Amino acid sequence: MNEGMEKISSRHYWKLWLVLILVGASFGAGLFLGKVWQVKDFVSDEKGDIEIIKVLNLYSKSRSSSADFEQFWSLWNKVKEKFVDQPVDDVKLFYGALQGVVSGLEDPYSMYFPPKQAEEFAEELSGEFEGIGAEIGIKEKQLIIIAPLSGSPAEKAGIKSGDKIYLIDGEETYGLSLDKAVAKIRGPKGTAVKLTISHDGLQEVQEITIVRDTIVVPNVVWEMKDKNIAYLRVSSFNDDTWNQFDKAIKEIKLKSAKGIVLDLRSNPGGYLDTAISVASEWIKSGNIVTEKFSADRENNHATIGAHRLLGVPTAVLVDGGSASASEIVAGALQDYGAAKIIGMKTYGKGSVQDFEVLPDGSALKLTVARWYTPKDRQIDKEGIMPDVVLDKMVESVTSTAGVIEYKDLGIEKAIELLGE
């Protein structure tokens, strides 16, 4: 670097005073004029000329990379003393601060729940809650419907997997955290919520008013289809799923089904242990899924159970609403060649959340790992690509009597492949 680039002569001082004052403010808030002269001495050479390299070095030193908890308490006290609506509720400030800590991770699946919200979340995992019956998430910073639950008010109102939610009761969702969005959408039975949404990424938006109800999640249903094929629908992986799945498998075995269609479409996931138990029925040995934590630590989850469906021809239906535990099952069966995966690419929610209830009844849901299939394919943000891709799952057909009927193209394709 030549001398002209290294130094700035005294006639250019006035151009740098603004920079110096700003740097001085960053270096120590509230510096007086005498402190500014100290800064000038720090960034000048022996002749009094300002060296631009020293200015840049001072700027970098003034930006702290560590947290100062004195500032936290100073801010706490300022809010307590100066906020216009007094008195300030310490409990609300405390829980709000804890929520802020977790939101700083910028991970849509990590959340802190104050006691009441923690109780509501636990109820949802147990399979019964009040709301519209839809799993929501955030994708590319946009609030999105992962999947409406079967028979839910959301499904009946026309909500579909992939719908983008722009407004909740007229309030913009941009920048809204997932836990706050859930809190706004959920509510007591009989009350209504208005969602402004768009289908399939289209520019046109529409308002849909949904009346909340008690949501009882129908975890597992099954029936025999043509060609002696058993159709087995698993809508979520929660507390009751395994018992219902186990019962269904016993009944299907008694029917000597030629094959099984496992429907995981719009299944938003649930418990890891349940997903492992379900997938293990088709897989005799090996890992079902691998959890990879930080610091190169991982946990391999091997197959368990009786493997009652080993060798039974199986097709698994998935779509963009198949997420989390659903993707673990589909990925494992695909990697071992235990089933053909049919439908659309899955959602790509492959992170592991630890749910811990704290002593005061609040709870922390924290992302602690990511899931990988037995062949070491990352699920998070990648999803599972089907072996047989369908452009659409349902087709409407008008009968001769003018009645509109719907054909499930996924089930038809699965039965066709299994019946060959």
Beta strands, then each sheet from edge to edge (+ up, - down):
strand 1: 7-8
strand 2: 50-51
strand 3: 111-113
strand 4: 128-131
strand 5: 134-139
strand 6: 142-148
strand 7: 164-168
strand 8: 171-172
strand 9: 192-198
strand 10: 206-211
strand 11: 213-216
strand 12: 220-225
strand 13: 229-234
strand 14: 259-263
strand 15: 287-292
strand 16: 298-302
strand 17: 314-318
strand 18: 340-343
strand 19: 351-357
strand 20: 363-372
strand 21: 388-389
strand 22: 394-398
strand 23: 404-408
sheet 1: 1+ 2-
sheet 2: 3+ 20- 15+ 16-
sheet 3: 3+ 20- 19+
sheet 4: 4+ 11-
sheet 5: 5+ 6-
sheet 6: 8+ 7- 9+ 10-
sheet 7: 12+ 13- 14- 17- 18- 21-
sheet 8: 22+ 23-
end
